[in-house]
């Protein structure tokens, strides 16, 4: 009977406390991907990425809630639009919930580095039961039959949101609405009814730089169900060079825990959250575990110093064949040796490229700076030929060598700060097939 009681409690918690429209399932590491519960945050993404979460709550109880969440963010090339694809599967007791939708966001620049974005989502939510997983006394229980012989129910799921970001401060608000929140199951004279909640949430976080290598990142989220029931979660993490973090988490129902994570590669983040329910029932219901993996698409072969900015292209070697540009009879032939971009700018754009001799780089030296990169090559000769091609197209460009990934980058512009680079990307279109910001330290 004790086991039956726990399954019943979980079943009730699943429909009253957890299952609802949109992201009502438990997400402890919410601060790692705000776009999972606020689609407007897609407008702040700098590079295409996929975030994966697995959460197992109350592991000491059979049939306890567990969910799998996958969220893909696809920023637009103009640095303002964002697209997202989201899928959630949650199981609690013998009930299962599936939630899938597509999202869109658009961002407006605020001040020098800020953004105000708005987002919308549209999708479906499906609820079904697997009575074979239920523990019950009688196999002919009419309530069990009512659930077993009723098909899955599907509802349209809609959401709107706004997100603001400026100088490390992030604020977000989102609201969701099921078009038909009530679900009714009937079997002859017996039935089961429940209503999924409509949800609103408020998110806040701040990045506080405490030293050259360390940052404190407090974050909190408050979620309201049908405007009459609130849940809250708060987290404080310490980051070291954005490659390792350690933090503490607390929430409603007296949950406390810790989290840690590493960044083994510039394109991969791995996190883990452990939570303990405080109180007399902590030994009975067990702990909560959550695993996180974040992957930046197209970055697994990039340098450790690559830092895509507002307008981002995937960092990969230029695949088109780089050929020597044809001679232009109308251009002046002048034999010159060029060792920096400023020399080309002094000569103007009227020279025949056959007379331009591009000097090799000293591969042992690294030149710090923030660059607008348009090409990546494994051989210096290919970089030289692209510089000549860009010259024929009306662009002054130059190159630098990355000692980490043993590659040559071709750039057309250098900036003094990230703010300047962000403004340029936001307000200009180079007209070239690929361009991204790269910072060299």
C-alpha positions in Angstrom: 0.0 0.0 0.0 2.9 2.4 0.7 4.2 2.0 -2.9 0.7 2.6 -4.2 0.4 5.8 -2.2 3.7 7.1 -3.5 2.7 6.5 -7.1 -0.6 8.3 -6.5 1.2 11.2 -5.0 3.5 11.5 -7.9 0.6 11.2 -10.3 -1.1 14.1 -8.6 2.1 16.2 -8.4 2.6 15.6 -12.1 -0.8 17.1 -13.0 -1.0 19.8 -10.4 2.5 20.9 -9.6 4.6 20.1 -12.7 2.7 19.5 -15.9 1.5 22.7 -17.6 1.6 24.7 -20.7 5.1 25.2 -22.0 8.2 24.8 -19.8 6.5 23.8 -16.6 8.8 20.8 -16.1 11.6 21.1 -13.7 14.7 22.8 -15.0 17.4 23.4 -12.4 20.1 24.8 -14.6 17.7 27.3 -16.2 20.4 30.0 -16.3 22.4 28.1 -18.9 19.8 28.6 -21.6 17.1 31.2 -21.0 15.7 30.7 -24.5 14.3 27.3 -23.3 11.6 29.1 -21.4 11.7 32.6 -23.0 11.8 32.5 -26.9 12.8 36.2 -27.0 16.2 35.3 -25.7 16.9 33.7 -29.1 17.6 37.2 -30.3 20.7 37.4 -28.1 22.3 34.2 -29.3 25.5 34.8 -31.2 26.0 31.4 -32.7 23.8 28.4 -33.6 23.7 26.0 -30.7 21.8 23.0 -29.2 21.2 22.6 -25.5 20.3 19.3 -24.0 18.9 18.7 -20.4 18.0 15.5 -18.6 16.4 15.8 -15.1 15.5 13.0 -12.7 13.5 14.3 -9.8 12.9 12.6 -6.4 15.0 9.6 -7.4 14.1 7.7 -4.3 10.6 7.1 -5.4 9.4 4.7 -8.2 7.9 6.4 -11.2 9.3 9.8 -10.1 9.3 12.6 -12.7 12.0 12.7 -15.3 12.2 14.8 -18.4 14.4 15.2 -21.5 14.6 18.6 -23.1 16.3 19.6 -26.4 16.4 23.2 -27.5 18.0 24.5 -30.7 18.8 28.2 -31.3 19.5 29.4 -34.8 20.4 33.1 -35.0 19.9 35.0 -38.2 22.7 36.5 -40.2 21.5 40.1 -39.6 22.2 39.8 -35.8 18.6 40.6 -35.0 16.4 37.6 -35.8 16.5 34.3 -34.1 14.8 30.9 -34.7 14.3 28.1 -32.3 13.1 24.5 -32.2 12.1 22.9 -28.9 11.1 19.4 -27.7 10.3 18.2 -24.2 9.3 14.7 -23.1 8.3 14.3 -19.5 7.1 11.2 -17.7 5.7 11.1 -14.1 4.1 7.9 -12.9 2.1 6.4 -15.8 1.5 9.8 -17.5 3.6 11.2 -20.3 3.7 14.7 -21.8 5.2 15.7 -25.1 5.7 19.4 -26.0 7.1 20.6 -29.3 7.1 24.0 -30.9 8.9 26.5 -33.1 10.0 30.0 -32.0 10.9 33.3 -33.6 12.4 36.4 -32.1 13.4 39.9 -33.3 15.8 42.2 -31.4 16.2 46.0 -31.4 19.6 47.6 -30.4 19.6 49.6 -27.2 22.4 51.9 -26.3 25.8 50.7 -27.4 25.7 47.0 -26.5 22.1 46.4 -25.3 19.2 44.6 -27.0 15.5 44.4 -26.5 14.0 41.4 -28.2 10.5 40.0 -28.6 9.6 36.4 -29.3 6.7 34.2 -30.1 6.2 30.4 -30.1 3.6 28.1 -31.5 3.4 24.3 -31.1 1.5 21.4 -29.6 1.3 19.7 -26.3 0.2 16.0 -26.1 -0.8 14.1 -23.0 -1.2 10.3 -22.8 -1.1 7.5 -20.2 0.6 4.1 -20.1 -1.5 2.2 -17.7 0.9 -0.8 -17.9 3.3 1.2 -15.7 0.7 1.9 -13.1 0.6 0.1 -9.8 -3.0 -0.6 -8.7 -4.9 -3.1 -6.6 -7.5 -4.4 -9.1 -6.9 -4.9 -12.8 -10.5 -4.1 -13.5 -10.4 -0.8 -11.7 -12.8 1.4 -13.9 -10.6 4.5 -13.4 -7.6 2.6 -14.9 -9.7 1.5 -17.8 -10.9 5.0 -18.3 -7.4 6.2 -18.8 -6.2 3.1 -20.7 -8.8 3.2 -23.4 -8.8 7.0 -23.9 -6.6 8.2 -26.8 -3.9 10.8 -26.3 -5.1 14.4 -26.2 -3.3 17.1 -28.2 -3.7 20.9 -27.7 -2.2 23.9 -29.4 0.3 25.7 -27.3 1.1 29.4 -27.7 3.6 31.7 -26.0 4.8 35.4 -26.2 7.8 36.9 -24.5 10.2 39.8 -24.2 13.9 39.9 -23.2 16.2 42.8 -22.3 20.0 42.6 -22.1 22.5 45.4 -21.3 26.0 45.5 -19.7 25.6 42.1 -18.1 22.0 42.6 -16.9 19.3 40.2 -18.3 15.6 40.6 -17.8 12.9 38.4 -19.3 9.2 37.8 -19.1 7.2 35.2 -20.9 3.6 33.9 -20.8 2.0 30.8 -22.4 -1.5 29.8 -23.2 -3.1 26.4 -24.0 -6.0 26.9 -26.4 -8.0 24.3 -24.5 -6.5 23.7 -21.0 -9.0 21.2 -19.8 -8.6 17.4 -20.5 -11.6 15.0 -19.9 -11.3 11.2 -20.0 -14.5 9.1 -19.8 -15.3 5.4 -19.8 -18.9 4.5 -19.4 -20.0 6.1 -16.1 -16.5 6.8 -14.9 -14.2 9.6 -15.8 -11.1 11.6 -15.0 -10.7 15.3 -15.5 -7.9 17.8 -15.0 -6.7 21.1 -16.2 -3.2 22.1 -17.4 -2.1 25.5 -16.2 -1.3 28.5 -18.2 2.1 29.8 -17.2 4.0 33.1 -16.8 7.6 33.5 -15.7 10.0 36.3 -14.9 13.8 35.9 -15.2 16.7 38.0 -14.0 20.4 37.5 -14.1 23.6 39.6 -13.9 27.2 39.0 -14.8 29.5 40.6 -12.2 33.2 40.7 -13.1 35.2 40.4 -9.9 38.6 39.9 -11.4 40.3 39.4 -14.8 39.5 35.7 -14.7 36.5 35.3 -12.4 32.9 36.3 -12.8 29.9 35.9 -10.4 26.6 35.2 -12.1 23.5 35.3 -9.9 20.2 34.3 -11.6 16.6 33.8 -10.5 13.3 32.8 -12.1 9.7 33.1 -10.7 7.0 31.0 -12.4 3.3 31.6 -11.9 0.6 29.0 -12.7 -2.8 30.3 -13.5 -1.7 33.5 -11.7 -2.5 31.9 -8.3 0.5 29.5 -7.6 4.1 30.6 -7.6 7.4 28.7 -7.8 10.9 30.2 -7.6 14.4 29.1 -8.2 17.7 31.0 -7.5 21.3 30.3 -8.4 24.7 31.8 -7.8 27.6 30.5 -9.8 31.3 31.4 -9.9 33.0 31.2 -13.3 36.7 31.0 -14.0 37.6 32.2 -17.5 34.2 30.8 -18.7 35.8 27.4 -18.7 34.8 26.1 -15.3 31.9 27.1 -12.9 30.7 26.1 -9.5 27.5 27.3 -7.9 24.7 26.9 -5.4 21.0 26.6 -6.0 17.9 27.0 -3.9 14.2 26.8 -4.6 10.7 26.5 -3.3 9.7 23.4 -1.3 13.0 23.8 0.6 15.2 22.6 -2.2 19.0 23.3 -1.9 21.8 22.0 -4.0 25.0 22.7 -5.9 26.1 22.7 -9.6 29.3 22.5 -11.5 30.4 22.5 -15.1 33.3 22.6 -17.5 34.0 23.8 -21.0 36.4 21.1 -22.4 36.2 22.8 -25.9 35.1 26.2 -27.1 32.1 24.5 -28.7 31.0 22.3 -25.8 29.8 22.9 -22.3 28.9 20.1 -19.7 27.0 20.8 -16.5 25.6 18.9 -13.5 23.1 19.9 -10.8 22.5 18.0 -7.6 19.5 19.0 -5.3 18.4 17.8 -2.0 14.8 18.3 -0.6 15.1 19.6 3.0 12.7 18.3 5.6 11.4 15.1 7.1 10.6 13.5 3.7 14.0 14.0 2.1 15.1 10.4 2.8 11.9 9.0 1.3 11.5 11.0 -1.9 15.2 11.1 -2.7 17.5 13.6 -4.5 17.3 15.3 -7.9 19.9 15.0 -10.6 20.2 17.1 -13.8 22.7 16.8 -16.6 23.4 19.4 -19.2 25.2 19.5 -22.5 25.6 22.6 -24.7 27.0 22.4 -28.2 27.9 25.3 -30.5 27.2 24.2 -34.0 30.1 24.5 -36.4 32.6 25.4 -33.7 34.2 22.1 -33.0 37.0 22.7 -35.3 37.5 26.4 -34.4 40.3 28.0 -32.4 40.0 28.4 -28.6 40.1 32.2 -29.1 37.2 32.3 -31.6 34.4 34.6 -30.2 31.6 35.1 -32.7 29.8 38.4 -32.3 26.3 39.7 -33.2 26.6 38.7 -36.8 28.1 35.2 -36.9 29.2 32.7 -39.6 30.4 29.2 -38.8 34.2 29.1 -38.5 35.3 26.7 -41.2 37.9 26.7 -43.9 36.8 28.5 -47.0 35.8 25.7 -49.4 35.7 27.5 -52.7 38.7 27.2 -55.0 40.8 30.3 -54.6 42.2 31.2 -58.0 44.6 33.9 -59.2 42.3 36.8 -60.2 42.6 37.8 -64.0 44.7 40.7 -65.0 42.7 43.9 -65.7 44.2 45.8 -68.7 42.8 49.1 -67.5 44.7 48.9 -64.2 48.1 50.3 -63.5 50.9 47.7 -63.3 53.2 48.5 -60.4 55.5 46.1 -58.6 55.2 46.5 -54.9 55.9 44.4 -51.8 53.1 44.5 -49.3 53.6 43.5 -45.6 50.5 45.1 -44.0 47.0 46.3 -44.9 47.9 50.0 -44.6 50.3 49.7 -47.6 47.4 48.5 -49.9 45.2 51.4 -48.6 47.9 53.9 -49.5 48.2 52.6 -53.1 44.4 52.6 -53.7 42.3 50.1 -55.6 43.6 50.8 -59.2 46.6 48.4 -59.3 47.0 45.3 -61.3 47.2 42.5 -58.8 49.9 40.7 -60.7 52.4 43.3 -59.5 51.3 43.0 -55.8 53.8 40.8 -53.9 52.2 39.8 -50.6 54.9 39.0 -48.1 54.7 36.0 -45.8 53.9 36.3 -42.1 56.1 35.6 -39.1 54.1 32.6 -37.9 55.8 32.8 -34.4 54.1 36.1 -33.6 50.5 36.7 -32.6 48.9 40.1 -33.2 46.2 40.8 -30.6 43.0 42.5 -31.8 39.3 42.3 -32.8 38.9 41.4 -36.4 36.1 41.1 -39.0 37.2 37.9 -40.6 36.0 36.8 -44.1 38.2 33.7 -44.8 40.0 30.8 -43.0 42.7 28.8 -44.8 45.1 26.0 -44.0 47.8 27.4 -46.4 49.1 30.9 -46.5 49.1 30.9 -50.4 45.3 30.5 -50.4 45.0 33.4 -48.0 47.2 35.6 -50.3 45.1 34.8 -53.3 41.9 35.7 -51.4 43.4 39.0 -50.4 44.0 39.7 -54.2 40.4 38.6 -55.0 39.0 40.9 -52.4 41.2 43.7 -53.7 39.6 43.2 -57.2 36.2 43.4 -55.5 36.9 46.7 -53.9 38.0 45.5 -50.4 41.3 46.1 -48.6 42.2 43.0 -46.5 45.1 41.4 -44.7 45.8 38.2 -42.9 47.0 36.8 -39.5 48.1 33.4 -38.3 46.6 31.4 -35.5 49.1 29.2 -33.7 46.5 27.1 -32.0 44.6 25.8 -35.0 47.5 26.3 -37.4 45.4 28.3 -39.8 45.5 31.7 -41.7 42.7 34.2 -41.3 41.8 36.9 -43.8 40.2 40.0 -42.4 38.8 43.3 -43.8 38.5 45.4 -40.7 40.0 45.7 -37.2 38.2 47.2 -34.2 39.4 48.8 -31.0 36.6 47.3 -28.8 33.8 44.8 -28.8 31.2 47.6 -28.7 32.6 49.1 -31.9 32.6 45.6 -33.6 29.0 45.0 -32.5 27.8 48.4 -33.8 29.5 47.8 -37.2 28.0 44.3 -37.5 24.5 45.5 -36.5 24.5 48.4 -39.0 26.5 47.1 -42.0 26.3 44.3 -44.6 29.7 43.5 -46.1 28.0 41.8 -49.1 30.5 38.9 -48.7 29.3 35.3 -48.4 30.7 34.8 -44.9 32.0 37.2 -42.2 32.4 36.9 -38.5 34.1 38.6 -35.6 37.1 37.0 -34.1 39.1 38.3 -31.0 42.8 37.5 -30.7 44.3 37.8 -27.2 
